[in-house]
Amino acid sequence: MKKRLLALGLAGIMMLGALAGCAGTGEKKPDAASKPAGSNAAADAKDTADTGRKLKIGMSLAQRDQFLTNCEQAALKLAEQDGNVELKVFDANNDISAQISQVQTCASDDYDAMIVALCNNDSGAEIIQAAGDMPVAFFNRMPTDLSILDEKHCYVGMDESEAGKAQGEYLASLFKGKGPDLNAVLLMGPLGQDSVSKRTDGVKAALKDAGFNVTYVYEDTAEWDRAKAMDKFTQFMGTGKPYDMVICNNDDMALGVAEAMKTSDKGEITVPIVGIDATENGCNAVKDGTLKMTVNQNPIGQGEGALKCAVDLANGKVPSIVNDQYVLFTPADKVTTDNVDEFLKSFEG
């Protein structure tokens, strides 16, 4: 009798063990080793339509100048309209170390993608390293080494050489029949930046190709800054040197030059001033005759394009708007009194 009870007890224990084993198998979660080969952050990216949560995207601005602020506003507006994107914006204040730290923080906080306007064009690889598996959409400041762009990293912006060329072509048409000897003032962005070199070389080459012999009587950096441009141009006017035009690498500096002219003894704009960016302030200055022209860098197109690319990258897709180099170039359109109203419409609402 005792043997029979012992046998029944052992059988019961074995049955309970078997049931426990079945329950454990049903609840067990696959570990990293059980994931399909080649699984990565891009492949595992969560589409908002499937997860019901918003995508978290970070945006690091090199600085908050007028142009990048317009890009930021365009991206924020599109994110709000989309409803499935949470966009958080950071200002690196021209400090590449701070920008790298911002990217690292977003990666650690499980952001789905990053949008970056580089403080330094040479730092693209460092940003990618800081991002880890988090995709990056660069915009406005093109990485010097385009080989770093791939199915997880893209660029949206303008060909900076074309912007300078557009300035030169416009000035050549404006001074047609005059010269060929001309004097010019040239105010540049921060020296060493890729965009500054390309814009400067582009305008000089275009004027030279048009047959003009231009002497740059004053050439200096005002670091994209309106107040610094006003200051430096005021000092230049004190030298009494003659000049036929003022060329600026961006609209803010061009507007600083215009203010300096208006507050001088003559109190008026005396020569053509040209800029680049086609910011809202820049376009309004073209409309009222303060600036002669600017070049459309399409801040709205760049801001929206960067966000669209980041959303696609976050969802594991190669952005449809880039070319085979993972680049989207916006056109360098000349903005003059003839077409400025068309560009101002983009800032409405």
C-alpha positions as CSV (number, residue, x, y, z in Angstrom):
1,M,0.0,0.0,0.0
2,K,2.8,2.4,0.9
3,K,4.6,1.6,-2.4
4,R,1.4,2.4,-4.3
5,L,1.0,5.8,-2.6
6,L,4.6,6.6,-3.3
7,A,4.2,5.8,-6.9
8,L,1.1,8.0,-7.2
9,G,2.9,10.8,-5.5
10,L,5.9,10.6,-7.8
11,A,3.6,10.6,-10.8
12,G,1.8,13.7,-9.5
13,I,5.1,15.6,-9.1
14,M,6.1,14.7,-12.6
15,M,2.8,15.9,-14.0
16,L,3.1,19.2,-12.2
17,G,6.7,19.6,-13.5
18,A,5.5,19.0,-17.0
19,L,2.7,21.6,-16.7
20,A,5.1,24.1,-15.3
21,G,7.5,23.5,-18.2
22,C,4.7,24.1,-20.7
23,A,3.7,27.4,-18.9
24,G,7.3,28.6,-19.0
25,T,7.6,27.9,-22.7
26,G,4.5,29.9,-23.5
27,E,5.8,33.0,-21.6
28,K,9.4,32.9,-22.6
29,K,10.6,36.0,-24.5
30,P,13.2,35.6,-27.3
31,D,16.6,36.8,-26.4
32,A,19.0,38.7,-28.6
33,A,20.4,35.5,-30.0
34,S,17.0,34.5,-31.3
35,K,16.5,37.6,-33.4
36,P,16.9,37.2,-37.2
37,A,20.4,37.6,-38.6
38,G,21.1,41.2,-39.6
39,S,18.6,42.7,-37.2
40,N,19.4,46.3,-36.3
41,A,17.9,49.6,-35.2
42,A,16.9,50.6,-38.7
43,A,15.2,47.2,-39.4
44,D,13.5,47.3,-35.9
45,A,12.4,51.0,-36.2
46,K,8.8,51.3,-35.0
47,D,6.4,52.7,-37.6
48,T,3.9,55.0,-35.8
49,A,1.0,53.3,-37.7
50,D,1.9,50.0,-36.1
51,T,2.9,51.1,-32.5
52,G,0.4,53.9,-31.9
53,R,3.1,56.1,-30.4
54,K,4.7,59.2,-31.7
55,L,8.2,59.1,-33.2
56,K,10.7,61.0,-31.1
57,I,13.0,63.1,-33.3
58,G,15.7,65.5,-32.2
59,M,16.9,68.5,-34.1
60,S,20.3,70.1,-33.4
61,L,20.9,73.6,-34.8
62,A,24.4,74.9,-35.3
63,Q,23.1,78.2,-34.1
64,R,19.8,80.1,-34.1
65,D,20.4,82.6,-36.9
66,Q,17.5,83.8,-39.0
67,F,17.8,81.1,-41.6
68,L,18.1,78.1,-39.3
69,T,15.2,79.5,-37.2
70,N,13.1,79.5,-40.4
71,C,14.1,75.9,-41.0
72,E,13.2,75.0,-37.4
73,Q,9.8,76.6,-37.6
74,A,9.0,74.8,-40.9
75,A,10.0,71.4,-39.3
76,L,8.0,72.1,-36.1
77,K,4.9,73.1,-38.2
78,L,5.1,70.0,-40.3
79,A,5.5,67.8,-37.2
80,E,2.5,69.4,-35.6
81,Q,0.5,68.8,-38.8
82,D,1.6,65.2,-39.0
83,G,0.5,64.5,-35.4
84,N,2.7,61.4,-35.1
85,V,6.0,63.2,-34.6
86,E,7.4,64.7,-31.4
87,L,10.2,67.1,-32.4
88,K,12.6,68.5,-29.8
89,V,15.0,71.3,-30.9
90,F,18.5,72.0,-29.4
91,D,20.8,74.9,-30.1
92,A,24.5,74.0,-30.2
93,N,25.6,77.6,-30.2
94,N,28.4,76.9,-32.7
95,D,30.0,74.4,-30.3
96,I,30.7,71.0,-31.9
97,S,31.3,69.4,-28.5
98,A,27.9,70.5,-27.3
99,Q,26.3,69.2,-30.6
100,I,27.9,65.8,-30.2
101,S,26.7,65.7,-26.6
102,Q,23.1,66.6,-27.8
103,V,23.2,63.7,-30.3
104,Q,24.6,61.3,-27.6
105,T,21.8,62.3,-25.2
106,C,19.1,61.7,-27.8
107,A,20.6,58.3,-28.7
108,S,20.6,57.4,-25.0
109,D,17.0,58.6,-24.6
110,D,15.9,56.2,-27.4
111,Y,15.1,58.9,-29.9
112,D,14.1,57.4,-33.3
113,A,16.2,59.8,-35.4
114,M,18.2,63.0,-35.4
115,I,18.2,66.1,-37.6
116,V,21.5,68.0,-37.6
117,A,22.8,71.3,-39.0
118,L,26.5,70.8,-38.4
119,C,28.6,73.3,-36.5
120,N,31.6,72.0,-38.4
121,N,31.3,70.4,-41.9
122,D,34.2,68.1,-41.1
123,S,32.4,66.6,-38.1
124,G,29.8,64.4,-39.9
125,A,31.6,61.2,-39.0
126,E,31.8,62.2,-35.3
127,I,28.0,62.9,-35.3
128,I,27.3,59.5,-36.8
129,Q,29.5,57.8,-34.2
130,A,27.7,59.7,-31.4
131,A,24.4,58.6,-32.8
132,G,25.2,54.9,-32.9
133,D,22.2,53.0,-34.4
134,M,20.1,56.2,-34.4
135,P,19.6,57.5,-38.0
136,V,20.7,61.0,-38.9
137,A,19.4,63.5,-41.4
138,F,22.0,66.3,-42.0
139,F,20.7,69.5,-43.4
140,N,21.9,72.9,-44.6
141,R,25.6,72.2,-43.5
142,M,26.8,69.5,-45.9
143,P,29.3,67.0,-44.4
144,T,32.6,67.4,-46.1
145,D,32.9,63.7,-46.7
146,L,29.8,62.5,-48.6
147,S,31.0,58.9,-48.3
148,I,29.5,58.8,-44.8
149,L,26.0,59.0,-46.3
150,D,24.1,55.7,-46.7
151,E,20.7,54.1,-46.1
152,K,20.7,55.5,-42.5
153,H,22.3,58.9,-43.1
154,C,21.3,61.5,-45.7
155,Y,21.6,65.2,-46.5
156,V,19.1,68.0,-47.4
157,G,20.4,71.4,-48.5
158,M,21.6,73.6,-51.3
159,D,24.7,73.4,-53.5
160,E,26.5,76.4,-51.9
161,S,28.6,77.0,-55.0
162,E,25.4,77.5,-57.0
163,A,24.3,80.2,-54.5
164,G,27.5,82.2,-55.0
165,K,27.2,81.7,-58.7
166,A,23.6,83.1,-58.7
167,Q,24.8,86.2,-57.0
168,G,27.6,86.7,-59.5
169,E,25.3,86.1,-62.5
170,Y,22.9,88.7,-61.2
171,L,25.6,91.3,-60.5
172,A,27.1,90.7,-64.0
173,S,23.7,91.4,-65.6
174,L,23.2,94.5,-63.4
175,F,26.6,95.9,-64.4
176,K,26.5,94.9,-68.0
177,G,28.0,97.7,-70.1
178,K,29.8,99.1,-67.2
179,G,33.4,98.3,-66.1
180,P,35.0,95.9,-66.7
181,D,36.9,97.3,-63.7
182,L,34.7,97.2,-60.5
183,N,35.3,97.5,-56.8
184,A,33.5,95.3,-54.3
185,V,33.1,94.8,-50.6
186,L,32.7,91.1,-49.5
187,L,31.4,90.1,-46.1
188,M,31.7,86.4,-45.4
189,G,30.5,83.9,-42.8
190,P,32.9,82.2,-40.4
191,L,36.2,81.5,-42.1
192,G,36.9,77.8,-42.7
193,Q,33.3,76.8,-43.1
194,D,32.7,74.9,-46.3
195,S,29.6,76.9,-47.2
196,V,31.5,80.1,-46.8
197,S,34.3,79.0,-49.1
198,K,31.9,77.8,-51.8
199,R,29.7,80.8,-51.7
200,T,32.7,83.2,-51.9
201,D,34.4,81.2,-54.7
202,G,31.2,80.9,-56.6
203,V,30.4,84.6,-56.8
204,K,34.0,85.5,-57.6
205,A,34.2,82.9,-60.4
206,A,30.9,84.0,-61.9
207,L,31.9,87.7,-62.1
208,K,35.3,86.7,-63.6
209,D,33.7,84.4,-66.1
210,A,31.4,87.3,-67.1
211,G,34.5,89.4,-68.0
212,F,34.7,91.7,-65.0
213,N,37.9,92.6,-63.2
214,V,36.8,93.0,-59.6
215,T,39.0,94.4,-56.9
216,Y,37.8,93.4,-53.5
217,V,38.7,96.6,-51.6
218,Y,37.4,95.2,-48.3
219,E,37.0,91.5,-47.6
220,D,36.3,90.2,-44.0
221,T,34.1,87.9,-41.9
222,A,31.1,89.1,-40.0
223,E,30.3,85.5,-38.9
224,W,26.7,85.5,-40.3
225,D,25.9,88.2,-37.8
226,R,23.8,91.4,-38.6
227,A,25.3,93.6,-35.8
228,K,28.9,92.6,-36.6
229,A,28.3,93.3,-40.3
230,M,26.9,96.8,-39.5
231,D,29.9,97.5,-37.2
232,K,32.5,96.4,-39.8
233,F,30.9,98.1,-42.7
234,T,30.6,101.3,-40.7
235,Q,34.4,101.1,-40.0
236,F,35.0,100.5,-43.7
237,M,33.0,103.5,-44.8
238,G,35.3,105.6,-42.6
239,T,38.2,104.7,-44.9
240,G,36.6,106.6,-47.8
241,K,37.5,103.8,-50.3
242,P,35.3,103.6,-53.4
243,Y,33.1,100.6,-54.0
244,D,30.4,99.6,-56.5
245,M,28.7,96.8,-54.8
246,V,28.4,94.9,-51.5
247,I,28.3,91.1,-51.6
248,C,27.3,89.2,-48.4
249,N,27.3,85.4,-47.8
250,N,23.9,85.7,-46.1
251,D,20.9,88.0,-45.7
252,D,21.6,88.9,-42.0
253,M,24.9,90.4,-42.9
254,A,23.5,92.2,-46.0
255,L,20.8,93.8,-43.7
256,G,23.5,94.9,-41.3
257,V,25.3,96.6,-44.2
258,A,22.1,98.3,-45.2
259,E,21.6,99.6,-41.7
260,A,25.1,101.0,-41.7
261,M,24.4,102.9,-45.0
262,K,21.1,104.3,-43.7
263,T,22.6,105.6,-40.5
264,S,25.6,107.1,-42.3
265,D,25.9,110.8,-43.4
266,K,24.3,110.0,-46.7
267,G,21.4,108.2,-45.0
268,E,20.5,106.0,-48.0
269,I,21.4,102.8,-49.9
270,T,24.1,104.0,-52.4
271,V,25.1,100.7,-54.1
272,P,23.6,97.3,-54.8
273,I,23.7,94.9,-51.8
274,V,23.1,91.2,-52.4
275,G,22.6,88.4,-49.9
276,I,21.9,84.6,-49.7
277,D,19.1,82.7,-47.8
278,A,15.8,84.4,-48.9
279,T,14.7,84.6,-45.2
280,E,11.5,86.4,-44.5
281,N,13.4,89.5,-43.5
282,G,15.6,89.2,-46.6
283,C,12.7,88.9,-48.9
284,N,10.9,91.9,-47.4
285,A,14.1,93.9,-47.8
286,V,14.2,93.0,-51.5
287,K,10.6,94.0,-51.9
288,D,11.2,97.5,-50.4
289,G,14.5,98.0,-52.3
290,T,16.9,97.7,-49.3
291,L,18.5,94.7,-50.9
292,K,18.9,94.3,-54.6
293,M,18.6,90.5,-54.5
294,T,19.0,87.4,-52.5
295,V,19.3,83.7,-53.3
296,N,16.6,81.3,-52.2
297,Q,18.1,78.7,-50.0
298,N,14.5,77.5,-49.3
299,P,14.5,77.3,-45.5
300,I,11.0,75.9,-45.6
301,G,12.0,73.2,-48.1
302,Q,15.1,72.3,-46.1
303,G,13.3,72.2,-42.8
304,E,10.4,70.1,-44.1
305,G,12.7,67.9,-46.2
306,A,15.0,67.2,-43.3
307,L,12.0,66.1,-41.1
308,K,10.5,63.9,-43.9
309,C,13.9,62.2,-44.3
310,A,14.2,61.7,-40.6
311,V,10.7,60.1,-40.4
312,D,11.5,57.7,-43.2
313,L,14.9,56.8,-41.7
314,A,13.2,56.2,-38.3
315,N,10.8,53.8,-40.0
316,G,13.7,51.9,-41.6
317,K,13.1,53.3,-45.1
318,V,15.5,55.1,-47.4
319,P,14.0,58.6,-48.0
320,S,12.2,58.8,-51.3
321,I,13.2,62.4,-51.9
322,V,17.0,61.8,-52.0
323,N,19.1,60.8,-54.9
324,D,21.5,57.8,-55.2
325,Q,24.0,59.7,-53.1
326,Y,21.4,60.1,-50.3
327,V,21.4,63.9,-51.1
328,L,18.5,66.3,-51.8
329,F,19.6,69.6,-53.4
330,T,17.2,72.5,-53.3
331,P,17.5,74.9,-56.3
332,A,19.4,78.2,-55.9
333,D,16.7,80.6,-57.3
334,K,17.5,84.3,-57.7
335,V,15.0,86.4,-55.7
336,T,14.4,89.9,-57.1
337,T,11.6,92.5,-57.1
338,D,10.2,90.6,-60.1
339,N,9.4,87.4,-58.1
340,V,9.8,88.2,-54.4
341,D,6.0,88.1,-53.7
342,E,6.0,84.5,-54.8
343,F,8.6,83.7,-52.1
344,L,7.0,85.8,-49.4
345,K,3.8,83.7,-49.8
346,S,5.7,80.7,-48.4
347,F,6.0,82.6,-45.0
348,E,2.2,83.2,-44.7
349,G,0.2,81.3,-42.1
